Amino acid sequence: MTYSGAVKVGGPADVHELTDLMISKVAVGDMNNNAYLLRCRATDEQLLIDAAAEPQTLLNLIGDGGIASVVTTHQHGDHWGALREVVDATGARTYAGRYDAEGIPVPTEVPVEDGDTITVGRVSLKAVHLVGHTPGSIALVYDDPHGAPHLFTGDCLFPGGVGNTWGDAAAFKSLLDGVETKLFGRLPDETWVYPGHGNDTTLGAERPHLAEWRERGW
């Protein structure tokens, strides 16, 4: 079945099958958050990105094999609402951006810096620190050796624009500068983008609009 990335709360997960990695996407909670379960196909080790809400939904997705780790993309409560329950049930190691860790009530065992590597089985993800939506947001890049990169952006990049900066011009400039330099400047158009809410996109679909976003200021 072809992966679309279109999921809804209460509906089934959508699964993106890559050569070395399985990516399961599910929508949870009142704010329609996306959570992503990554499974290394060589080792079956699993990692969860954003234990956002609905702990039982996430635990059902995880299954009996458990998870080795859970990464929280940023400190906003809609992205860690189920973190305590998921960690208590699985014993997973917790990761978050160093500058957001204090805002997450579940202790962060591994504070993440820009450029750090997080592994799931034999698969490596590279962290990208982006400032503006929050001080310590992180995106994660899987540079697939068999195809285009895959990019998990939390609330820093969506179809149609960057994340909310609540009218703060300096925060908006910081976020757009970071997204433009560290994501669009380093990754190809074919890069698949998995955001914290809503549908997926690609960098190629969004790249023509960067100047428009900067002009409108959000």
Secondary structure, DSSP 4 states (H G I P E B T S, - for coil): --------TTS--EEEE-SSEEEEEEEETTTTEEEEEEEETTT--EEEE---S-HHHHHHHH-TT--SEEEE-SS-GGGTTTHHHHHHHH-PEEEEETTTGGGSSS--SEEE-TT-EEEETTEEEEEEEE-SSSTTEEEEEE--TTSS-EEEEETSEETTEE---TT-HHHHHHHHHHIIIIIITTS-TT-EEEESBS--EEHHHHGGGHHHHHHHT-
